[in-house]
Structures are given as C-alpha cells and as structure tokens.
Amino acid sequence: MYDVGRKKQRWYRRECRRLLELIENIKPNYRPEPPFSDETIKLYGNLFFKPKGKSRRDIMSALLQKTEQIIVAAPYDLPFCRVVLVVYENNVAWSQIILFFEERYYRTFWDRTDIRYQKWTRVYEPSFAERMGLHTRLNGRCYLEQVCNDEENENFSQKIWFYE
C-alpha cells in the first residue's frame, strides 16, 4: 500500500538538505552595480515548508555561521559594508542575508514607523538563537512587524530577528 506520510517525510528531508546546501553555497557580490546600495540573498524556502525541531536548529546554525563568514570575508577597501541576517521567527526558511553598502540607507532601513502600511516595534527578549541553544558572536535584536492591508481590512504581525 502507498504510504503518504513517508512521502511527506522524504519531501521534508529533501527541502532541509536543499536549504542547507543553498546556505553553504552562498557567494555574495561585494561590488554591486550602481544604483544599488545593497544586496539581498534570500533562501526562497518552499511556501509550505516550516522547519521544526532539529531541522530548524540546523538551518539557523548554518545561517549564523554563513553570516559570520561573510562578515570576515568582506573586503577592507569598501567605504561601508554591513552584513545583516534577517530571520523570521515563525519560519526560518524565509530568512535572508542583506549586505548594505551605503551608510545612509542602512540607517534609514530601521525606520519602519508608517502605521498605514508597515510598522516595526522593538521587542526586548532573549535572543532567538540563544533560545535554540546556539551561540554566536553576532548581536541580535528583535522587531515586531505589523503589516496592515487596507483593502481586505487585515492585519498581520510577526517577529523578525536581525543579527549583525
């Protein structure tokens, strides 16, 4: 007889392996073409894939390690370069690494106070990585993102962690 549960487990393991390989093979472009002042490296995890338990921890660990490697490998001759890991607490498979090459854009990136569309509120709580038992040299800060969709009268909120 055909076992649907087994097929789902195989898909889950394959997606975990795919994301871990993708993270391992990330090679950032430290010289973006003008007018771009940043580079975003997204994981593009499957929309229905939400890692749990050990898989979630492995993906988070790989992301933290890769971010630390990118920071160390950044060329010294760049006028400005900040590397930020963005982790969505409810799904680490949607995480991304952002490289900022312009200081002004980096400073204004954190200002998300327009209540009509998107608002970020700083949340002070123990680090997401520490709660997972992971140790990192990166500083983490958490924001509660609130997005309002006026057309459908819906509000969406989630916690986003930034490590730099």
C-alpha positions as CSV (number, residue, x, y, z in Angstrom):
1,M,0.0,0.0,0.0
2,Y,1.1,3.6,-0.7
3,D,2.3,5.5,2.4
4,V,1.5,9.2,2.2
5,G,3.3,10.0,5.5
6,R,6.5,8.5,4.2
7,K,6.4,10.6,1.1
8,K,5.9,13.8,3.2
9,Q,8.9,12.9,5.3
10,R,11.1,12.4,2.3
11,W,10.0,15.8,0.9
12,Y,10.7,17.4,4.2
13,R,14.2,15.9,4.4
14,R,14.9,16.9,0.8
15,E,13.8,20.5,1.4
16,C,16.1,20.7,4.5
17,R,19.1,19.4,2.6
18,R,18.3,21.8,-0.3
19,L,18.3,24.8,2.1
20,L,21.4,23.7,3.9
21,E,23.3,23.3,0.6
22,L,22.0,26.6,-0.6
23,I,23.3,28.4,2.5
24,E,26.6,26.7,2.2
25,N,27.0,27.8,-1.5
26,I,26.1,31.5,-0.9
27,K,28.7,33.7,-2.5
28,P,27.9,37.4,-2.0
29,N,28.7,40.2,-4.5
30,Y,30.7,42.8,-2.7
31,R,30.6,45.2,-5.7
32,P,27.0,45.8,-6.6
33,E,26.2,47.7,-9.8
34,P,25.1,51.3,-9.3
35,P,22.4,52.5,-8.3
36,F,22.0,49.6,-5.9
37,S,23.2,50.2,-2.3
38,D,22.5,46.7,-1.0
39,E,22.4,43.0,-2.0
40,T,19.8,40.7,-0.7
41,I,20.4,36.9,-0.6
42,K,17.1,35.1,0.0
43,L,16.7,31.4,0.8
44,Y,13.5,31.0,-1.1
45,G,12.2,28.2,1.1
46,N,9.1,26.4,-0.2
47,L,6.0,28.3,0.8
48,F,4.6,25.3,2.7
49,F,7.9,24.3,4.3
50,K,8.1,25.2,8.0
51,P,11.2,23.6,9.6
52,K,10.8,22.3,13.2
53,G,13.0,20.9,15.9
54,K,16.4,19.8,14.8
55,S,15.9,20.9,11.1
56,R,15.1,24.4,12.3
57,R,18.1,24.5,14.6
58,D,20.4,23.2,11.8
59,I,19.2,25.8,9.3
60,M,19.5,28.6,11.9
61,S,23.0,27.4,12.8
62,A,24.1,27.4,9.1
63,L,22.7,30.9,8.6
64,L,24.6,32.3,11.6
65,Q,27.8,30.6,10.5
66,K,27.5,31.8,6.9
67,T,26.7,35.4,8.1
68,E,29.9,35.4,10.3
69,Q,31.9,34.1,7.3
70,I,30.6,36.8,5.0
71,I,31.4,39.5,7.6
72,V,35.0,38.2,7.9
73,A,35.4,37.9,4.2
74,A,34.3,41.4,3.4
75,P,37.0,43.4,1.6
76,Y,38.6,46.1,3.7
77,D,38.7,48.6,0.9
78,L,34.9,49.1,0.9
79,P,33.9,52.5,2.3
80,F,30.9,51.0,4.1
81,C,29.7,47.4,4.4
82,R,27.2,45.9,6.9
83,V,26.0,42.4,6.8
84,V,22.7,41.6,8.5
85,L,21.0,38.3,8.8
86,V,17.1,38.6,8.8
87,V,15.3,35.7,10.4
88,Y,11.5,35.4,10.6
89,E,10.8,33.6,13.9
90,N,7.8,31.8,12.6
91,N,9.7,30.3,9.6
92,V,13.5,30.3,9.3
93,A,13.2,29.0,5.7
94,W,12.2,32.6,4.6
95,S,15.4,34.1,6.1
96,Q,17.7,36.4,4.1
97,I,21.1,37.9,4.3
98,I,21.4,41.6,3.4
99,L,24.6,43.4,2.6
100,F,24.4,47.2,3.0
101,F,27.0,49.3,1.0
102,E,25.6,52.7,1.8
103,E,25.5,54.0,5.4
104,R,22.6,56.4,4.9
105,Y,20.4,53.5,3.5
106,Y,21.5,51.3,6.4
107,R,20.4,53.9,9.0
108,T,17.0,54.6,7.3
109,F,16.3,50.8,6.8
110,W,15.4,50.5,10.5
111,D,12.8,53.3,10.4
112,R,9.6,51.5,9.7
113,T,7.0,53.6,11.6
114,D,4.4,54.2,9.0
115,I,1.4,52.7,10.7
116,R,-0.7,52.8,7.5
117,Y,1.4,50.0,5.8
118,Q,4.2,48.6,7.9
119,K,5.4,49.3,11.5
120,W,8.3,47.8,13.3
121,T,8.3,47.9,17.1
122,R,11.5,47.0,19.0
123,V,11.0,43.9,21.3
124,Y,13.4,43.2,24.1
125,E,13.6,39.4,24.9
126,P,16.2,36.7,24.9
127,S,17.8,36.0,21.6
128,F,16.1,33.6,19.2
129,A,19.4,31.8,18.7
130,E,20.1,31.5,22.4
131,R,16.6,30.0,22.9
132,M,17.6,27.4,20.3
133,G,20.8,26.6,22.2
134,L,23.0,28.3,19.5
135,H,25.9,30.6,20.4
136,T,27.0,33.4,18.1
137,R,29.2,36.4,18.2
138,L,26.5,38.4,16.3
139,N,24.3,40.8,18.1
140,G,20.7,40.1,17.8
141,R,17.7,42.4,18.0
142,C,14.0,41.7,17.6
143,Y,11.2,43.7,16.0
144,L,7.5,43.0,15.9
145,E,6.4,43.7,12.3
146,Q,2.8,44.8,11.8
147,V,1.5,45.0,8.3
148,C,-1.9,46.4,7.5
149,N,-3.8,45.6,4.4
150,D,-6.5,48.3,4.0
151,E,-8.2,46.6,1.0
152,E,-9.0,43.4,2.9
153,N,-9.1,45.0,6.4
154,E,-6.5,42.5,7.6
155,N,-3.6,42.9,10.0
156,F,-0.6,40.6,10.0
157,S,2.2,40.5,12.6
158,Q,5.3,38.5,13.1
159,K,8.6,38.7,15.0
160,I,11.7,39.4,12.9
161,W,15.2,38.9,14.3
162,F,18.2,40.8,12.9
163,Y,21.8,39.6,13.6
164,E,24.8,41.7,12.6
